[in-house]
Amino acid sequence: MSPQAPIDQWFKAEESDPGTDGVEVKFAVDGSIYVRDSRARGTGPILTFLPQAWEAFVRAVLNGEFDRPPMSMFDKAITHP
């Protein structure tokens, strides 16, 4: 996968509204990929991926491996007294 954003600059998904929460990604010159919480504005933790790990992560996202179950699944797990 090749990044479509300028190298060594943070970017946010085009679908994100400028004032909303989300994640930002940066493709570094050394090949590393960095991910941070956009709310933290550079003060929070940053995840670092090697290119192969990033490709595996993106592939898993595209394959739906991190999709949440429907909310009805959570309702069934909660028991009320």
DRENTORKOL-3810 file (N, C-alpha, C; in nm, 4 decimals):
REM DRENTORKOL-3810
@n.u->0.0840; n.v->-0.1178; n.w->0.0000; ca.u->0.0000; ca.v->0.0000; ca.w->0.0000; c.u->0.0880; c.v->0.1234; c.w->0.0000
@n.u->0.0525; n.v->0.2180; n.w->-0.0775; ca.u->0.1289; ca.v->0.3423; ca.w->-0.0775; c.u->0.0407; c.v->0.4543; c.w->-0.0246
@n.u->0.0962; n.v->0.5358; n.w->0.0643; ca.u->0.0148; ca.v->0.6441; ca.w->0.1202; c.u->-0.0207; c.v->0.7467; c.w->0.0143
@n.u->-0.1391; n.v->0.8050; n.w->0.0273; ca.u->-0.1812; ca.v->0.9082; ca.w->-0.0664; c.u->-0.1699; c.v->1.0464; c.w->-0.0036
@n.u->-0.1205; n.v->1.0512; n.w->0.1189; ca.u->-0.1017; ca.v->1.1796; ca.w->0.1867; c.u->0.0454; c.v->1.2182; c.w->0.1770
@n.u->0.0749; n.v->1.3465; n.w->0.1913; ca.u->0.2149; ca.v->1.3876; ca.w->0.1919; c.u->0.2903; c.v->1.3154; c.w->0.3034
@n.u->0.4105; n.v->1.2722; n.w->0.2747; ca.u->0.4896; ca.v->1.2008; ca.w->0.3742; c.u->0.5294; c.v->1.2963; c.w->0.4860
@n.u->0.5275; n.v->1.2449; n.w->0.6052; ca.u->0.5668; ca.v->1.3155; ca.w->0.7273; c.u->0.4721; c.v->1.4289; c.w->0.7655
@n.u->0.3445; n.v->1.4179; n.w->0.7283; ca.u->0.2420; ca.v->1.5134; ca.w->0.7719; c.u->0.1234; c.v->1.4345; c.w->0.8252
@n.u->0.0623; n.v->1.4833; n.w->0.9326; ca.u->-0.0566; ca.v->1.4199; ca.w->0.9879; c.u->-0.1764; c.v->1.4493; c.w->0.8984
@n.u->-0.2647; n.v->1.3514; n.w->0.8821; ca.u->-0.3889; ca.v->1.3757; ca.w->0.8097; c.u->-0.5022; c.v->1.2994; c.w->0.8755
@n.u->-0.6215; n.v->1.3468; n.w->0.8520; ca.u->-0.7441; ca.v->1.2880; ca.w->0.9047; c.u->-0.8285; c.v->1.2432; c.w->0.7860
@n.u->-0.9099; n.v->1.1425; n.w->0.8058; ca.u->-0.9941; ca.v->1.0910; ca.w->0.6976; c.u->-1.0770; c.v->1.2027; c.w->0.6358
@n.u->-1.0913; n.v->1.2004; n.w->0.5051; ca.u->-1.1694; ca.v->1.3018; ca.w->0.4341; c.u->-1.3143; c.v->1.3043; c.w->0.4804
@n.u->-1.3656; n.v->1.1891; n.w->0.5248; ca.u->-1.5052; ca.v->1.1805; ca.w->0.5675; c.u->-1.5276; c.v->1.2442; c.w->0.7040
@n.u->-1.4213; n.v->1.2711; n.w->0.7785; ca.u->-1.4350; ca.v->1.3286; ca.w->0.9127; c.u->-1.4653; c.v->1.4769; c.w->0.9042
@n.u->-1.5527; n.v->1.5217; n.w->0.9936; ca.u->-1.5784; ca.v->1.6647; ca.w->1.0050; c.u->-1.4622; c.v->1.7276; c.w->1.0809
@n.u->-1.4218; n.v->1.8474; n.w->1.0459; ca.u->-1.3075; ca.v->1.9099; ca.w->1.1122; c.u->-1.3230; c.v->1.9210; c.w->1.2639
@n.u->-1.4434; n.v->1.9406; n.w->1.3140; ca.u->-1.4625; ca.v->1.9595; ca.w->1.4570; c.u->-1.4941; c.v->1.8332; c.w->1.5347
@n.u->-1.4896; n.v->1.7164; n.w->1.4713; ca.u->-1.5268; ca.v->1.5934; ca.w->1.5409; c.u->-1.4045; c.v->1.5122; c.w->1.5798
@n.u->-1.4303; n.v->1.4159; n.w->1.6663; ca.u->-1.3237; ca.v->1.3266; ca.w->1.7112; c.u->-1.2889; c.v->1.2273; c.w->1.6019
@n.u->-1.1706; n.v->1.1747; n.w->1.6094; ca.u->-1.1270; ca.v->1.0752; ca.w->1.5141; c.u->-0.9812; c.v->1.0432; c.w->1.5358
@n.u->-0.9222; n.v->0.9801; n.w->1.4385; ca.u->-0.7798; ca.v->0.9505; ca.w->1.4457; c.u->-0.7079; c.v->1.0197; c.w->1.3311
@n.u->-0.5814; n.v->1.0456; n.w->1.3534; ca.u->-0.4960; ca.v->1.1036; ca.w->1.2510; c.u->-0.3833; c.v->1.0049; c.w->1.2228
@n.u->-0.3374; n.v->1.0038; n.w->1.1000; ca.u->-0.2331; ca.v->0.9112; ca.w->1.0568; c.u->-0.1213; c.v->0.9904; c.w->0.9919
@n.u->0.0015; n.v->0.9429; n.w->1.0131; ca.u->0.1171; ca.v->1.0053; ca.w->0.9488; c.u->0.2073; c.v->0.8962; c.w->0.8931
@n.u->0.2416; n.v->0.9076; n.w->0.7659; ca.u->0.3370; ca.v->0.8183; ca.w->0.7020; c.u->0.4730; c.v->0.8869; c.w->0.7077
@n.u->0.5645; n.v->0.8320; n.w->0.7859; ca.u->0.6943; ca.v->0.8954; ca.w->0.8060; c.u->0.7920; c.v->0.8590; c.w->0.6948
@n.u->0.8929; n.v->0.9400; n.w->0.6815; ca.u->0.9955; ca.v->0.9206; ca.w->0.5791; c.u->1.0658; c.v->0.7858; c.w->0.5961
@n.u->1.0807; n.v->0.7399; n.w->0.7210; ca.u->1.1504; ca.v->0.6128; ca.w->0.7457; c.u->1.0627; c.v->0.4904; c.w->0.7205
@n.u->0.9368; n.v->0.5109; n.w->0.6772; ca.u->0.8467; ca.v->0.4001; ca.w->0.6481; c.u->0.7502; c.v->0.3673; c.w->0.7613
@n.u->0.7736; n.v->0.4213; n.w->0.8793; ca.u->0.6839; ca.v->0.3985; ca.w->0.9927; c.u->0.5509; c.v->0.4689; c.w->0.9701
@n.u->0.4470; n.v->0.4153; n.w->1.0306; ca.u->0.3149; ca.v->0.4763; ca.w->1.0243; c.u->0.2738; c.v->0.5062; c.w->1.1677
@n.u->0.2318; n.v->0.6301; n.w->1.1927; ca.u->0.1931; ca.v->0.6744; ca.w->1.3261; c.u->0.0436; c.v->0.7044; c.w->1.3279
@n.u->-0.0211; n.v->0.6692; n.w->1.4399; ca.u->-0.1643; ca.v->0.6925; ca.w->1.4565; c.u->-0.1861; c.v->0.7584; c.w->1.5928
@n.u->-0.2674; n.v->0.8659; n.w->1.5948; ca.u->-0.2965; ca.v->0.9339; ca.w->1.7209; c.u->-0.4425; c.v->0.9766; c.w->1.7253
@n.u->-0.4887; n.v->1.0063; n.w->1.8447; ca.u->-0.6238; ca.v->1.0559; ca.w->1.8685; c.u->-0.6255; c.v->1.2042; c.w->1.8318
@n.u->-0.7164; n.v->1.2439; n.w->1.7450; ca.u->-0.7196; ca.v->1.3837; ca.w->1.7012; c.u->-0.7576; c.v->1.4789; c.w->1.8141
@n.u->-0.8268; n.v->1.4310; n.w->1.9163; ca.u->-0.8638; ca.v->1.5170; ca.w->2.0295; c.u->-0.7429; c.v->1.5574; c.w->2.1119
@n.u->-0.6397; n.v->1.4726; n.w->2.1155; ca.u->-0.5235; ca.v->1.4972; ca.w->2.2004; c.u->-0.4339; c.v->1.6081; c.w->2.1453
@n.u->-0.4473; n.v->1.6405; n.w->2.0176; ca.u->-0.3699; ca.v->1.7484; ca.w->1.9550; c.u->-0.2199; c.v->1.7383; c.w->1.9854
@n.u->-0.1671; n.v->1.6173; n.w->1.9707; ca.u->-0.0243; ca.v->1.5981; ca.w->1.9872; c.u->0.0216; c.v->1.5758; c.w->2.1298
@n.u->-0.0692; n.v->1.5701; n.w->2.2268; ca.u->-0.0283; ca.v->1.5517; ca.w->2.3655; c.u->-0.0536; c.v->1.4106; c.w->2.4165
@n.u->-0.1236; n.v->1.3298; n.w->2.3397; ca.u->-0.1570; ca.v->1.1944; ca.w->2.3827; c.u->-0.0612; c.v->1.0911; c.w->2.3249
@n.u->-0.0882; n.v->0.9641; n.w->2.3538; ca.u->-0.0025; ca.v->0.8573; ca.w->2.3026; c.u->-0.0130; c.v->0.8447; c.w->2.1509
@n.u->0.0912; n.v->0.7916; n.w->2.0914; ca.u->0.0966; ca.v->0.7685; ca.w->1.9471; c.u->0.1305; c.v->0.6222; c.w->1.9242
@n.u->0.0483; n.v->0.5543; n.w->1.8453; ca.u->0.0776; ca.v->0.4163; ca.w->1.8063; c.u->0.1712; c.v->0.4187; c.w->1.6866
@n.u->0.2697; n.v->0.3302; n.w->1.6868; ca.u->0.3641; ca.v->0.3218; ca.w->1.5755; c.u->0.3517; c.v->0.1849; c.w->1.5104
@n.u->0.3358; n.v->0.1837; n.w->1.3788; ca.u->0.3254; ca.v->0.0599; ca.w->1.3021; c.u->0.4418; c.v->0.0489; c.w->1.2050
@n.u->0.4950; n.v->-0.0706; n.w->1.1884; ca.u->0.5850; ca.v->-0.0982; ca.w->1.0766; c.u->0.4971; c.v->-0.1171; c.w->0.9536
@n.u->0.5496; n.v->-0.0960; n.w->0.8350; ca.u->0.4658; ca.v->-0.1060; ca.w->0.7144; c.u->0.3874; c.v->-0.2370; c.w->0.7034
@n.u->0.4505; n.v->-0.3502; n.w->0.7344; ca.u->0.3822; ca.v->-0.4790; ca.w->0.7225; c.u->0.2670; c.v->-0.4892; c.w->0.8227
@n.u->0.2880; n.v->-0.4390; n.w->0.9432; ca.u->0.1817; ca.v->-0.4424; ca.w->1.0442; c.u->0.0665; c.v->-0.3508; c.w->1.0053
@n.u->0.0986; n.v->-0.2344; n.w->0.9474; ca.u->-0.0052; ca.v->-0.1408; ca.w->0.9025; c.u->-0.0893; c.v->-0.2052; c.w->0.7923
@n.u->-0.0242; n.v->-0.2704; n.w->0.6977; ca.u->-0.0974; ca.v->-0.3360; ca.w->0.5888; c.u->-0.1900; c.v->-0.4442; c.w->0.6442
@n.u->-0.1422; n.v->-0.5210; n.w->0.7426; ca.u->-0.2257; ca.v->-0.6249; ca.w->0.8027; c.u->-0.3442; c.v->-0.5630; c.w->0.8771
@n.u->-0.3201; n.v->-0.4518; n.w->0.9470; ca.u->-0.4271; ca.v->-0.3831; ca.w->1.0194; c.u->-0.5330; c.v->-0.3305; c.w->0.9227
@n.u->-0.4903; n.v->-0.2630; n.w->0.8170; ca.u->-0.5853; ca.v->-0.2077; ca.w->0.7196; c.u->-0.6630; c.v->-0.3209; c.w->0.6527
@n.u->-0.5959; n.v->-0.4293; n.w->0.6204; ca.u->-0.6638; ca.v->-0.5441; ca.w->0.5590; c.u->-0.7707; c.v->-0.5985; c.w->0.6538
@n.u->-0.7388; n.v->-0.6089; n.w->0.7825; ca.u->-0.8347; ca.v->-0.6588; ca.w->0.8806; c.u->-0.9549; c.v->-0.5650; c.w->0.8926
@n.u->-0.9298; n.v->-0.4346; n.w->0.8904; ca.u->-1.0407; ca.v->-0.3381; ca.w->0.8957; c.u->-1.1303; c.v->-0.3556; c.w->0.7738
@n.u->-1.0700; n.v->-0.3639; n.w->0.6568; ca.u->-1.1481; ca.v->-0.3780; ca.w->0.5335; c.u->-1.2261; c.v->-0.5092; c.w->0.5298
@n.u->-1.1743; n.v->-0.6126; n.w->0.5971; ca.u->-1.2424; ca.v->-0.7419; ca.w->0.6027; c.u->-1.3475; c.v->-0.7488; c.w->0.7125
@n.u->-1.3644; n.v->-0.6391; n.w->0.7889; ca.u->-1.4669; ca.v->-0.6350; ca.w->0.8924; c.u->-1.4301; c.v->-0.7047; c.w->1.0214
@n.u->-1.3026; n.v->-0.7329; n.w->1.0425; ca.u->-1.2621; ca.v->-0.8065; ca.w->1.1614; c.u->-1.2819; c.v->-0.7286; c.w->1.2917
@n.u->-1.2980; n.v->-0.5980; n.w->1.2839; ca.u->-1.3171; ca.v->-0.5165; ca.w->1.4035; c.u->-1.4587; c.v->-0.4601; c.w->1.4132
@n.u->-1.5477; n.v->-0.5046; n.w->1.3269; ca.u->-1.6853; ca.v->-0.4554; ca.w->1.3298; c.u->-1.7512; c.v->-0.4950; c.w->1.4617
@n.u->-1.8316; n.v->-0.4050; n.w->1.5146; ca.u->-1.9061; ca.v->-0.4324; ca.w->1.6363; c.u->-2.0288; c.v->-0.5155; c.w->1.6047
@n.u->-2.0670; n.v->-0.6000; n.w->1.7013; ca.u->-2.1937; ca.v->-0.6712; ca.w->1.6808; c.u->-2.3084; c.v->-0.5718; c.w->1.6941
@n.u->-2.4257; n.v->-0.6048; n.w->1.6410; ca.u->-2.5414; ca.v->-0.5153; ca.w->1.6546; c.u->-2.5714; c.v->-0.4895; c.w->1.8019
@n.u->-2.6268; n.v->-0.3737; n.w->1.8319; ca.u->-2.6592; ca.v->-0.3382; ca.w->1.9703; c.u->-2.7514; c.v->-0.4403; c.w->2.0351
@n.u->-2.8356; n.v->-0.5059; n.w->1.9579; ca.u->-2.9260; ca.v->-0.6054; ca.w->2.0150; c.u->-2.8476; c.v->-0.7193; c.w->2.0810
@n.u->-2.7267; n.v->-0.7454; n.w->2.0329; ca.u->-2.6430; ca.v->-0.8492; ca.w->2.0936; c.u->-2.6039; c.v->-0.8083; c.w->2.2356
@n.u->-2.5774; n.v->-0.6797; n.w->2.2567; ca.u->-2.5414; ca.v->-0.6310; ca.w->2.3891; c.u->-2.6622; c.v->-0.6357; c.w->2.4820
@n.u->-2.7790; n.v->-0.6027; n.w->2.4299; ca.u->-2.9014; ca.v->-0.6036; ca.w->2.5120; c.u->-2.9285; c.v->-0.7434; c.w->2.5685
@n.u->-2.9034; n.v->-0.8454; n.w->2.4901; ca.u->-2.9289; ca.v->-0.9821; ca.w->2.5350; c.u->-2.8317; c.v->-1.0228; c.w->2.6447
@n.u->-2.7106; n.v->-0.9651; n.w->2.6439; ca.u->-2.6097; ca.v->-1.0018; ca.w->2.7423; c.u->-2.6356; c.v->-0.9373; c.w->2.8775
@n.u->-2.7166; n.v->-0.8345; n.w->2.8814; ca.u->-2.7445; ca.v->-0.7636; ca.w->3.0069; c.u->-2.8683; c.v->-0.8241; c.w->3.0715
@n.u->-2.8522; n.v->-0.8623; n.w->3.1970; ca.u->-2.9691; ca.v->-0.9162; ca.w->3.2687; c.u->-3.0179; c.v->-0.8099; c.w->3.3666
@n.u->-3.1456; n.v->-0.7959; n.w->3.3728; ca.u->-3.2070; ca.v->-0.7000; ca.w->3.4632; c.u->-3.2685; c.v->-0.7739; c.w->3.5806
@n.u->-3.2497; n.v->-0.7208; n.w->3.7018; ca.u->-3.3077; ca.v->-0.7892; ca.w->3.8219; c.u->-3.4591; c.v->-0.7856; c.w->3.8221
END
